[in-house]
Amino acid sequence: MLWIGIGVGAALSVALVVLLLIVSQLSPKADHAEIAVANSGATSAAASAPPPQASDSVAPFSSGTVGGPTPVSGTSVPAAALSTSGGSVPPANAATQTPPAAAQPVSSVAPGTVSPPNAASSPTPPPVAAPSNPAQSYTVPSTPAPSSPAPSSPLPSTPVPSDPALVYRFNSGEEYAYAFSVTANAAGSSEQVSGMCSLTLSREAAPAEFASHAKTGQGSGSGFLVTSDGYLVTCAHVVEGTTKIDVVVNGGQSYPGQVVAFDKAHDLAVVRIIGSNLPTVPLGNSDVVELAQEVRAVGYPLSTVLGESVKITRGTVAGVVNTEGRKLFQVDASINPGNSGGPLVNEMGHVVGVASAKLAGEDIDGVGFAVPTNEVLNLLRTKGIAPAVATGGERLDGPSLARRVTPAVVMLKVTIGPGGYGLANRVLVDFSANVTSNQTRVVGNRRLSTPRIESERGKLLMSERGELIDATGSVQVPFMFGPVGMLVVEPLAAADERTWQTQRATALTQIIGEQSSNSLSMRSRRRRSPFASQTKVLITPAIETANYEVASTNGDLVSIRKRYVFQTLQPQGTPPIAQMTGDGTITFNRAKGFAEKMEFKATLVRSVNSLSVTVPLSLEWHRLDQATLEKTRAQAQANLESAKQAAAERAARDAAPPTPKRVDDVLKELRTAKDWPQRMGPLTALEKMQPINERRAQVTKAVEPLMRDGNAAVRDRAIHIMGRWGTKETVAILVKMLEQLDSGIRRATIEALGQIADASAARQLADLMSEQSDRNAAANALKKMGPIAEPMVIGLLKNKDKLVRHEACQILSAMGGPKSVAALKRVLQSEQDNLVRAAARSALTRLEK
């Protein structure tokens, strides 16, 4: 149900959000955290509103945040067989890292066919040594090897596995509607979420933004030879969907390849080429890998940009992840698109892992993952393949290691097309949904309730096995249950299996800012400037794992048990910042191809600085019959209309010309408010209301104490109101606020001073022009003040700082009059700085028109 963000091969990133509000309230849209999820492919982008400020207290949840992840922008790379759970974005085929191109003819070697380990092979020249280079990142030039004949006939084939027993089938014209509910209770707060989601098979073409997921085109990845007769290891997502594979060995000879083993759950695949005496790299024992051990990633990253030469980057093992029987290495060596499938080697040149995934995006750097080689050994042994195994050795310097390893590292050039290897059928689905949430908090003897209603329509592009490829829409179901459109879709087994697993790399992004007194965060907030407050961003890698097991069958009804674990990755001995574990049962109708219902319970634990809070969660959904569907839809529509009417009434009241009585009523409501949620209503009304002169003094007196409120939203509104309703007497109060060091408070105060039409306010703003950190805000405020500020700005033309003089010319260009023209002419006569002269000349030209 959780879904992924950070670009899955050109797929939309989609999000996973931790619900809690502790120090930093986690939220993708509005609160304190965003989840960046590792996918594969190209850039993913999604906008999200910034979080409110953090609190030192431990708060149970974040109201609009616990929904789904906010995708992190930036280039992402193959995330691999860290395949998806329901409601998540599956890793796109890494082979599509290059721009799509027209499909190429299918190779004579059919994907999916298998050849015996001792198949005939053609000779291959010995490896070519790489030149010495002591740097941390090595580039070994591609030296063409002497040509050897390619195989003249296709390899023997075996039948492709049959279709999975469990698949989603959407009948044209049929509506699949579900009612759902989510509950959470902790620390005196609770939230209940309910809604309905309806899915129908789309009759329209896929939207333009889905075009990048067409499984056609060319791509590349990395791999490494493990036997001298042509067996090589790569990632499953590199070869998934391929109709043709060409393997380039040692930067020279190209061989047709075929997939002989495919393990999507571990993101591993084995490819066979026909050759002999091929260079190999030995597999080491990944169980002895330790934290902080030095490793090197070898492969062909960004081949379209950096060229087709092997690259080596150095790093360390930053973490060893072991969840639900699955193990991954977290590494800080640079892993980029094209690295997927390449070996991760230790200082002796032994392979200890297979580069599989990377978290990428703004604020994320150096977070990669690799599959341990013991998983590779298990896969090879099931196919009767005996790889080269390390039996000891000595530590090598960088150039020596490069010369030993790189000849066995290959580039896979792949063609992706319809009917490619392991590619499930795809389904385009329309969805419509609504979510009604009600957050309740106990304060003293009172219960404060905050309702919210959201609705939307969108499209889902998914596989018939329930893997989300792309989606439109942004409404999330709170508490990490993902996008509402995918709430009732869980991933199914890729074959007729009784157990299967999905795992993916994620990252928890916490935005830590100013303290906030609210225990439940606001739903939405406009994006603030990155310079608006003293904040810092913490990126914490995480792993999400889901295990599925067919528990029982009753005719066509299949009961599937789901066990789920999400946890952040911390240094050894340190508890996870966030951890969620859950267990549930899904009832799937095999004959009809849809799920009937689900019951799921989970526990989320949030820990910060020895403080922790535990939140029990529950999710239930079931399919609706037609009569219930119509009744539920009617009620949902009534709720929506009621919310719209209430909003319209508030808007009409705010737009109406204010009266002294109206102002008095709002001030009374403000005085009786006990906490920040109650203060926000009257403050918003005062902010939007046209000031009445006879009430300015009363308003500023009532609002002044709130300029130092612990809640950032209350404080910002109070400062803005002081400017909007302020008079000459208010200037001194606002100037006092400039003693604050927080850049956000200073900026809001400067903007407020700019709203007061008084020369004393203009004088204060002119003085701030000498402060580099305040100059831009002060200049904008002076421009808005207009003629009343003109004398003070003219005075700045004599400032000792040439940057201040330059800025003064630009301000006068926007608001100056005849006095400014005369002053600017004097500047041209006496100014020595060419930059200031140019600004003065430009301002004169504009003012004299």
N, C-alpha and C positions, 0 to 999 in steps of 0.2 A: 504493500500500500504506500509505503514511502517511495518517493521517486527522486530521480537524480537530476542534477543540474550540471554543470561544466561540460560542455559540449560533447555529445556522443557522436563522433564522426560527423559532423554537420548537423547533428540533431539538436533539438532545443534542450537546453539544460533545464532541468526542472528541479525542484527543491525539496529539501528536507529541513524542517525547522525544529529545534528543541524548544519546548514550551516554557520552560521555567524562567523566572525573573529573579535572579540572584546576582547582586552586584551588577551584572550586565544582564538585562532582560532579553532573552533570546527571541528574535523575531525577524522573519524575512521581509515583511512588508512594513511594519510599523514600529517594532520594538527594538530589542538589543541584540539580536543575533541573526545571522544568515547562515544557512548551510550551503556550502559549495560542494557539489558532488562530482566526483571524478567520472567522466565519460570518455569517449574517444572521439577523435575527428577534429573538426574545425572549431571556430569561435562560436560561443553561445552568448546570448545577451538577453537580459531581462532587467527591467527597471524595478527598483524597490524603494520604498520610502525609508528614510533613516530612522533610527530608533530614538525613543525618548531617553532621558538620562538615566544612568544606573543608580541603584540604591545599595547601601551597605547591608541592608536587611535581607533576610532570606525570604523570598516571596514564592508562592507555589506555582502560579502559572501566569502566562502572558496571553491576554485575551485574543488578539487577532493574529497572533504570530504562530502559534503552534499549528500551523497549517502546512505548509510545504516549503521547500527550500527556495531561496532566491538564488537564481543562477548567478554564478560569478563570472564576470567578463574576463576575457583573455583567451589566449590560445590554449586549447586542451589537447590531450593526446589520448591514444587508445586506452580505454579503460577496461577493455578486456572482458574476459569471461567473468569478471566480477559482474555477472549477469544480473538481471533485474528481478526484483520482487514486484508484486502487483502494485500498480500505481507508480512505478518507477520507470525511468528511461533506460532501456537496455543499451549496452555498448554498441555503437555502430561499427560496421566493419572497418578495421583500420586501413584496409586497402583503399579506401576512398579518400585518403588524405590528399591525394592530388586531385585537381579539378576533373570532374567527370568528362569522359570522352565517349565517342561512339563505341559500341560493343565490338570487340574483335572476334575473329573466327575462333571457335572452340578448338583447343589443342587436341592433337591426336591422342594425348593422354587424358583419359576421361576422369574428371574429378570423382572421388569416392571409390575408385577402384583400388584394389590391394594387390601388391606383388609379394611373393615370398622373400624372406630375408636373403636368400642366396641366389637371387635372380642374376642373370648374366649382366655383366657391366663392361664398360669400355674404359681403357686406361686414361688416367689423368696425371698430368705432370706434378712433380713435387711442389710443395708450397714455396711461395716467393717471400723472402725475408723483407720485413719492413725496415726503413731507415731509422736510425737512432734519433730520438727527440726527447729530451728530458722533461719537457713541460707536462703539466697535469692533463692536458687534453691533447691527444695525439691524432694526427691525420695521416693515414697511410695511403700514399698514392696508389691508384688503381693501375696495376701492371698487367696487361693482357697476358694470359697464359697461352701456350701453344694450343692450337685448336685440336680437338679430338672429335671423332664422329659422334653425332647424336644418334640415339636409338632410332631404328628404322621402322619399328612397329610398336603399337601400344602395349602397355603392360596388361597382364591378365586382370580380369575384373571379377568382382563379386557383387551380388545384389545390394542395392542401397536399402537401409533399414526401412521398415514399413512406417506408415504415418502413425503419430502418437494416438493413443486411445482417448486421451482427453484433449479436446480442442474446443474453442469458442466458435459457435455457428450463429450468425445473425441472419434471420430470414427477412427478405425484402418485405417492407410494409408492417412488420411486427415490432411492437414497442416493448422494450425490456425496462420496466420501471421498478425502482427499489426505494424503500423507506429506510432511513438510517438514524441512529442516535449514538451520541458519544457523551460520556459523563466523566467528571474528574472532581475530586474533593481533597482539599488539603489546607491545613493551617488557617482555618476560618474562612476560606474562600472556596467557591465551587463554580463550575461551569457546566451547563447542559447545552448540547448542540443537537439539533435534529434537522432533518431535511429530506429531500427527495431528489433522485437522479434518474433520468430517463435516457436510454440508449436506443438508437435506431440505425440500421444500415444506411449509410449516406447514398443519396441518389445523385450527388453532385461530384464534380471533379475535385481532386485534392487541391487545397489552397496553394498559392504560389510558394509560400514559405516551406512547404513540404517537399518541394521539387528536389532539394539537395539530398533527399533520402532515397531517391531512385537508385536501385541497386544496379547501376551500370557505370562503366568508366574504368579508368586505370588507377592503380595504386601501387604502393610498395611497402615492404616491411623487412624485418631482419630475421635471421635464423642461424643455426650453427650445426655443423656436421658432427654426428656422434658415432658413425661407423664409416669405415673406409670404402664400403660398397654403396654408399649413397643415402643412408637414412639421416634426416636432419630434424631438429626440433624448432618449433616456432610457436606463436600464440594462435589460439583458435580464432580470435577475431580478425587475424590477418588473412586467413584463408576462407573464412565463412563467406558464402555467396560467390565464390570464384568459379568461373568456367574455364579458366586457363591459368596455369602457373608456370612462370619461367624463373629458374634459379640460376643466379649468376655467382659462380665460384671464383673467389680470389680476384674479383674485379675483371675477369676475362671470359672464360668459357660459360656459355649459357646452356642449361639443360632443361627439358620439359619435366615438370614435377607433378606428383599426384598425392592426394591426401590418403594416408593409410590408417591414421588414428586421429580421433577428434574428441576432445574432452572439454566441452564448453564450460562445465562447472568450474574447472580449474584453469580455464583459458590456456589450454595446451593443445597442440596438434603435432603430428608427425607426418612429414612429407618425404616421399621417396623419389630419388633421381637415379638413373642408371649410370654408374661409373665405377672405377676401381682405383685403388691406391689414393683415395681422396684424403686430404688432410683432416684430422679430427681434433677435437678438444675434449679432454677427459672430464667426466662428471665427478665432483667432489661430494662429500657427505654434508648435506645442509644442516644436519642436526647439531653439528659442532660449531656452527656460525655463532658468533657472539656480538653483543652490542658494542658499538664503536669500532668494530673490525673494518679495516680498509678494504674497499671493493672498487672494481672498475666496471662500468657499463660499456659494452662494445656493440656497435651496430651501424646502421646507415640512416641517421636522423636527417629530416628535412632535405632529402636527396634532390628535390627540385630547386632548392635554394643553394645548398652547400655543395652540391655535386655528388656523384656516385663514387665516393671514396669512404672507406670505413673510418669511423671516429671512435675515440676512447675518451671517457670522462671519468674522473676519480672522485670518490666520496667515501662515506662510511655507512654502516648499518645503523640507522637511527632508532630502529625499533623492531621487535619481533612480535608479530600479532598472532595470537592463537585463540580462535573463537569457534565454538561448536565443531571441534575436530578439524578445523581448517587453519592453515598456517600461511602467513605472508611475511615478507621482509619489507620494512619501510626503510628506504634509502634516501640519502641526500645527494647522490650522484645525479648529474643532469640527465634526464630522460625526456626526449622530445619525440614528436611524430616521426615514425620510421624506426625508432629504437625498439618498438614492440617486437618480441620474439628473439631479440639478441641476448647473448649470455651476460650474466653478472659474474665476474670472476674474482677470486681472491688473489693474494700477492704471489701465489705460486702458479697462477694461470689455470686453476681448476674452476670449473663452472659450479657455482653454488646457488644460482637462481636464474630465472628467465624474466627479463624486463617485461612488465605486463601493463602497468598503469601509472598515470601521473595526475596529481591534482594540480590544476593550473588556473590562473586568473589574477586579478588585481589583489595585492596583498599576500599572494601565495607564491612561494618560491622553494624549490628544492624538496618537494614532497613526492617521492616516487615509490612504487611498489614492485616487488618481484616474487614470482612463484618459486618456492624452494625446489632444488633439484631432486630431492627424494620423491616428490610428486611426479617428476619426469621419469625417474626410474620405475615407479609403479606402472605408469602408462606403457613404457617400452616393454616391460616384462610381460604384460598382458598380451602383447603382440609377438612375443617370442623374439624380440630384438635385443641383442647383447651389445650395449654401447661400450665405448672406451671409458674406463673407470680409473680415477686417480688412485695411485698406490703410494704416494709420498712425493717429496720433492723439496726444492729449496726456494726461498724467496727470490723474486726477480726484480730488477729495477724496471722502470717504466718502459724504456725502449726494448729490453729483452723480452718483457711480457708481451709487448705488442707484436714482436716478431714471432713469438710462439703461438699466440692465440688467433691473430687476425686472418691467417690463411684459411682457417676453418669456419670463419664467419661469412655468411652468404647474404645476398640481397634477393628477396622474393619480389618479382614484378608480376603483378596479378591483374587479371581482367575480371571485372565483376559484371554479371548479367543475369537475366531471368533464368530461373532453374539452377542457379549456382549451388555449390556444395553447401549443405546444411541450412539453406535459406528457407525459412518458414513462409507460408503464404501470408499475405498482408491484407488487413481489413481497414477500411475507412468508415468511421462511425461518427454520427452526429450525437451530441448530448445536450440536454438542457437540465438545469439543476437549480435548486435553491437551498440556502443554508440559513437556519435561524438559530442564533446563539443567545444565551442569557447568562451573564456572569453575575454572580451574587457574592457579596462580601459582607461579613458581619462586623459592624462598628458599634461597640457598646451594646445597647439593646436594639439597635436598628439593623435591618437587612437592606443593603443598597444593591439595587439591581441595574445592570447595564445591558439592555437588549440590542441586538443588531441583526439585520436581515440583508442577505446578499443573494443575487441570482445572476445567472449568465447562461449563454449558449456557446458551444464550441465544437471542435472536431478532434478526434483521436485517430492517429495512425498507429496501429498495433499489429502484432503478429497474431495468428490464430491460436498461439499458445499463451497469449496474454502479455507479451513483452511490449511495453510502450515505446514507440519509436519517436513520436513527436505529438504535440498537442497545442491547441490554442486555448485561451482562457487563463484566468489568474486566481479564481476563487479556490481557496484551500479549506480543507476540513481541519479544524484545530487539533492540536496535540499530536503532531507528527504523522497524521494519517493521510497526508498528501492531497493531490488535486481531486476535486470532487468528481470530475469525470471518470477517474480511474479507481474510485473507491471500491467498487464491487468487482474489480478485475484483478485476479491473482495469477502469477505465472504458473503454468502447467508443465508437466514433464515433457522433455523433448522426445521421449520414446515411451513405450509401454512399460514404465518403471513404477515401482512402488515407493521409492524414495528419491528425492532430488533436493538440490540445494542451490541457493543463489547467494552471491557475496559481492560486495562492491566497496570501493574506497570512497570515503567522503571527507569533508572537512567542516568543522564547526568554526564559524567566524563570529567572534564576540567583539562588539563595539562598546568599549568602556568609556563613559563620559562623566558628566556631572551627576551629583547625587539627586535622587528623586524620592519624594516621600510617598509616592503611590505604590501600593502593594500589587495592584493589577494594572498593567500598562495599557496605554491607549491603543486603539485599533490602528489608526492611521495617522500619518504625520507628513507634512511636506518635507521634501528633501532639503536638508540644511547644507550650507557650504562646508567643505571639509575644514575650513578655517574658523567656523562659527563657534567652536568651543574646544576646550582642551580635552581631546579624546585620544585613545589609542586602540589599535586593532590587534586582537589576538587570534591567531589561526591555529586551530588544534586539529590535526588529522584524526580521522575516525574510520571505523569499519562497521558495516551493516551486514548482517548474515541472517538468512531465513532458511530453515529446514522444513521440508514438506514430506509427509508420509501418508500413504493410503491406509487409513485405519480400518475401514470396513466397507463393504458394498452390500446394497440391498436392491437387487434388480439393477435399474439404471442409475440409482442414486449412489454416489460415491462420497464417503466421508473422508475428508482430508484434514489431517492435523498439521497445524503450522506452529513452529517455534521460532521466535524472533529475538535477535540480540542486536542492539546498537550501542557502541561505546566509543568514547574518545580515546586516543592513544596517548598515554602519559609515560614519563620516565619510570623505570622499574621501581616498584615500591611506592609509587604515588597513585592514589585512587583516581579513577576517571572523573573528569569534570562533569560529564553527563553519561548516564547509562540507562538504557531502557531494555527490559526483557518482557516478553509476552508469550502467551500460549492461546491458541484458539482452534476452532473447528469450522471447516467450510464444507457445505453440502453442495455437491456438483451433480447436475443432471447430465449424464453422459449421452443419453439419446437426443436430448434437445440442444445440448451444447451451450448451456449457461448455468451459472451458480444460482442455487435457490436461496441460501441464507448463510450467514456467518455469525459466530459468537466469539469474541476475542477479549481477553483481559490482559493487562500489562501493568508494569510498575516502572516509573521513571524516578531515578535518583539523581539529584543535582548537588554537587559538592564544590564548595569554594572556601578556601582558608579554614579548613577543619569544620566548617558549617555544612550541613546537608539537609535536604528536604526530600521526602519521599511522597510521590503522588500516584495513587492508584487510578488506573484508567480502564474504561470498558468501551467497547465498540460492538454494536449489533446492527445488522442489516438483513432485510429479507425482501424477496420479490413480491410485488403487489399484484393482486388480481385486478381485473378491469374496473369493477365497481369501487373497490377501495382506492384505486388509482384516481378515479374521477373525483371522489370525495376529498382525498388528500390534496389533489391539485386545486380544487376549489378553495379549500381552507388556506393553502399557501398563497393563492392569488389574493384572497381577502386580507391576509396579513400584510402582503406587499402593498396593496392599495391603502391600507390603514397607515402604514409607515410613510407612504408618499404624501398622504393627506396631512399627517402631522408635520412633515418637513415643509410642505407648502404653507401651512399655517404659521410656522416659525419664520419662514422667509418673508411672508407678507407682513408679519408683525415687525420684523427688523427693518423692512423697507418703508414702513409708514412713517410720516413726519413725526419726530419725537415731541413729546409734551413734557412740561415740568413734572407732572404726575407720573408719567411713564418712567422718567429718570429716577424719581423718588422710589418707585416700586422696585426698580432694578437694584438700587443701592440698598434697599432693605433686604432684598434677597441675598445680596452679597454679604451683608453684615451677619446674617443668620447662617450662612454656609459654614459647615463644620470641617470640611476637608476639600481637597483639590477637585474631585469630580463635581461637587456642588458649586464650587466657585467658577468653574469653566462656563456655565450657562450665562450668568450675569456679566462676566467679563467679556464674553463674545458679543453680547448685546451692546455693551458700551463701546466696544471696538468698532462695531458697524454703524452705530448711531451717529447722526449728525449732531455735533456739539451744540448745546444751548448755553448762551453766554452766562445767564443767571445761575447756572448749575455747575459751571466749571470748577469753582472752588470746592464744592461738596464732592465732586467726582474725584478730583486729584487728592483730596484729603483721605477719601476712603480707599483709594487704590495705592497710595504711596507705600504702606507697609508691605504690600504684596510684591514690590519690586525685589525684595530679598527672600521671597518664598523659596523653600527647598525644592519645589517642583519647577522644572524648567519651563513647562508650558504655561503655568500660572505666571511665573516671573516675566517671561517674554511678553505676554499679553499686557501685564500691568505696565511695563515700560512703554509699550506702544501707546497705551491709553493715556499715559502721562504726557506724551508728546501731542497726541490728538486733541486732548482737552486742556492742555497746559497753557499757562500765561507767563508773563514776565517773572512772576514769583516762583514758577516751577523750574526755571532755569537753574537756580542754585541747587535745587534738590537733585536734578539730573547730573549736574557737574559733580556732585558728591559721589554719584554712582561710578564715575570714571576712575575712582580709586581702585575699583575692582581690576584684578589682573586677567580675569577670564576674557578672552577675545570676543566670545559671543555676547557677553553682557555689554562690553564696551561698544560693539557695533550696534546693538539694539539701542543703546543710550544715545549714540551719535545720530542715528536715524530719528530718534524722538526729538532731539534738539533741532533738527532740520525742519520739523513740522511746526515749531513755534515761531510765529512771525514777530520776532523781536530782535533788535540790534544786539542785545546782550548775548543771545543765543548764537548769532552769527559771529560775534567776537570770540566766543569760546571755540567754535568750530575752526575759525581761522588760526587760533593758537595751536590746535591739534594738527595742523598741516605740517608742523615741524617733526611730528612723531611718524616715523616711517610705517609703523604697524597700523596707524590710524588714518593715514593720509588718504587712502582711496575712499574709505567710508565718509570722511569729512568732506572731501571734494564733491562727492555725490550729493551730500546733504546741502552744501552751499549752492550747488546748481539748482536744486529744487526750491531753495528759499527765494531766489530771484533778486529783484532790485534792492531789497532791504539788506542783502549781504554784499552788494557791489562795493561799497567803500572799503570794507574789510579785505576783500579779495584784491582790490587795487593796491592796498598797502602791502600785500604779499609780493608784489613785483619788485620790492626792494629787499626781500629776504636774502640773507647771506647764502642760503642753500640754493644752488642752481636748479635742483630738482623741484623745490617748492616754487620757484619763479616759473619754471616750465609748466607746472600743474596749474598755477594761477592763470596763465595765458589760456589754457584750455577751458578753465571754468568761465572766464570772461567771454570766451567764444560762444558759450552756451547761454549765458544770461546777461551779458553786459549791455550797456547803453552808451550814450554820447560821452560820458565821463570815461568809460573804458576805452573808447576809441582814442581819446587824447592821451591817456596813460600808455597805451600800447605804442603809439607813435614815439613817445619819449623813450620807451624801451628800445626801439629800433635805433635811436640815436646814441644811446649810451651802453647798451648791452654788449659784452664781449664774447659771451658763449654762443656758439653757432646754433646749438640745439634750442636754446631759449629764443634766439632771434627768429628761427624758423617757426616756432610755435606762435610768437607774437605776430609774425607776418600772416600766418594762416588765420589767426583770430581776427585780424584787421580786415582781411579779405571777406570773411563771412559777415562781420558786423556792418561793413560799408555797402553791402549789396542792397 
